Amino acid sequence: MSEPAETPQPLQAPQTLQHIHGIPVLLCAPDGDPLRGEREALDLIGDAFCLGAAWVVIPAGRFEDAFFQLRTRVAGDIVQKFVNYRLRVAVVGDITRHTADSASLRDFVRESNRGTQLWFVPDIEALSARLGPPPQETQETRET
């Protein structure tokens, strides 16, 4: 007598494409392979292009510590790849353990968040708020 067949479990996709305020965003899974450098960045860039993403959202936990140590140049190398391919990047998650010990990283995060290429946000909700449409101008705000 044979044993009953197991129901196959769906594979968890390493990343999924979602639209946030109409913007195609590639959301990387938190438990995927670590991003160590340019090679892994290029893999994500290829996936983003295949899916038509404008943004790639990478959980902070996917980066090795070297990414947050600016002297290693890992962050610069990874971000430059995305810039070259005109893709934007959001690092999502708590990075306070890294910024607490590094004034240069705090400055890098602050300056990145002022721009449009690389953002560091605490969660997807914060990213959604930044990607959302600008507030509508009302009659009251025009008069002031």
C-alpha positions as CSV (number, residue, x, y, z in Angstrom):
1,M,0.0,0.0,0.0
2,S,1.5,3.4,-1.0
3,E,1.5,6.4,1.2
4,P,-0.7,9.3,0.1
5,A,1.0,11.9,-2.0
6,E,1.9,15.1,-0.2
7,T,0.3,18.3,-1.5
8,P,3.1,20.3,-3.1
9,Q,3.8,23.6,-1.3
10,P,4.1,26.7,-3.4
11,L,7.6,28.0,-3.6
12,Q,8.1,31.3,-2.0
13,A,9.2,33.8,-4.6
14,P,12.5,35.5,-3.8
15,Q,10.8,38.7,-4.9
16,T,7.5,39.9,-6.1
17,L,6.3,42.8,-8.2
18,Q,3.7,45.1,-6.6
19,H,2.4,48.5,-7.6
20,I,2.5,51.2,-5.0
21,H,0.5,54.3,-6.0
22,G,0.8,53.0,-9.6
23,I,4.6,52.6,-9.4
24,P,6.0,49.1,-10.2
25,V,8.1,48.0,-7.2
26,L,10.1,44.9,-6.9
27,L,9.9,43.7,-3.3
28,C,12.7,41.4,-2.3
29,A,12.0,38.7,0.2
30,P,13.6,39.2,3.6
31,D,15.1,35.7,3.7
32,G,16.8,35.7,0.4
33,D,20.5,35.4,-0.3
34,P,22.7,38.2,1.2
35,L,23.7,41.1,-1.0
36,R,27.4,41.1,-0.9
37,G,28.3,43.3,-3.9
38,E,27.9,44.1,-7.5
39,R,27.1,40.6,-8.7
40,E,24.1,40.3,-6.5
41,A,23.0,43.8,-7.4
42,L,23.1,42.9,-11.1
43,D,21.0,39.8,-10.5
44,L,18.3,42.1,-8.9
45,I,18.6,44.6,-11.7
46,G,18.0,41.8,-14.2
47,D,14.9,40.7,-12.3
48,A,13.7,44.2,-12.0
49,F,14.0,44.8,-15.8
50,C,12.3,41.5,-16.6
51,L,9.4,42.5,-14.4
52,G,9.3,46.2,-15.4
53,A,10.1,47.6,-11.9
54,A,11.0,51.2,-11.4
55,W,12.1,50.6,-7.7
56,V,13.8,47.7,-6.0
57,V,13.0,47.4,-2.3
58,I,15.6,45.5,-0.3
59,P,15.2,44.5,3.3
60,A,18.1,45.9,5.4
61,G,18.7,42.5,6.8
62,R,19.7,41.2,3.3
63,F,22.9,43.4,3.3
64,E,26.0,42.2,5.0
65,D,27.6,44.5,7.6
66,A,30.1,45.7,5.0
67,F,27.4,47.6,3.2
68,F,26.9,49.8,6.2
69,Q,30.7,50.4,6.6
70,L,31.2,53.1,4.0
71,R,35.0,52.6,4.0
72,T,34.5,49.2,2.3
73,R,32.8,50.9,-0.7
74,V,30.3,48.1,-0.9
75,A,27.3,50.5,-0.6
76,G,28.7,52.8,-3.3
77,D,29.4,50.0,-5.7
78,I,25.9,48.5,-5.3
79,V,24.1,51.8,-5.5
80,Q,26.2,52.8,-8.5
81,K,25.0,49.7,-10.4
82,F,21.4,50.7,-9.8
83,V,22.1,54.3,-10.9
84,N,23.8,53.1,-14.1
85,Y,20.6,51.1,-15.0
86,R,18.3,54.0,-13.9
87,L,16.6,51.9,-11.1
88,R,15.8,53.4,-7.7
89,V,16.5,51.5,-4.5
90,A,14.8,51.5,-1.1
91,V,16.5,49.9,1.9
92,V,13.7,49.0,4.2
93,G,14.2,48.2,7.9
94,D,15.9,49.3,11.1
95,I,19.5,50.2,10.6
96,T,20.0,52.1,13.9
97,R,22.6,49.6,15.1
98,H,24.7,50.7,12.1
99,T,24.0,54.4,12.2
100,A,24.5,54.6,16.0
101,D,28.2,54.0,15.5
102,S,28.9,55.9,12.4
103,A,28.4,59.6,11.8
104,S,29.4,59.2,8.1
105,L,26.7,56.6,7.6
106,R,24.1,58.8,9.3
107,D,25.2,61.6,6.9
108,F,25.0,59.2,3.9
109,V,21.5,58.1,4.9
110,R,20.3,61.7,5.4
111,E,21.7,62.8,2.1
112,S,20.3,59.7,0.3
113,N,16.9,60.4,1.7
114,R,16.9,63.9,0.3
115,G,17.4,62.6,-3.2
116,T,15.4,60.4,-5.5
117,Q,17.8,57.4,-6.2
118,L,18.3,55.8,-2.8
119,W,16.1,55.9,0.3
120,F,16.4,54.3,3.7
121,V,13.0,53.8,5.3
122,P,11.9,52.0,8.4
123,D,9.1,50.0,6.7
124,I,6.9,49.6,3.6
125,E,4.3,52.0,4.9
126,A,7.0,54.8,5.1
127,L,8.0,53.9,1.5
128,S,4.4,54.0,0.4
129,A,4.0,57.4,2.0
130,R,7.1,58.8,0.1
131,L,6.0,57.3,-3.2
132,G,2.4,58.6,-2.8
133,P,1.1,61.5,-4.7
134,P,1.9,64.9,-3.3
135,P,-0.8,66.4,-1.2
136,Q,-3.4,68.3,-3.2
137,E,-3.2,72.0,-3.0
138,T,-6.4,73.4,-1.5
139,Q,-7.9,76.9,-1.7
140,E,-6.7,77.6,1.8
141,T,-3.0,76.8,1.1
142,R,-3.0,78.9,-2.1
143,E,-4.3,81.9,-0.1
144,T,-1.6,81.7,2.5
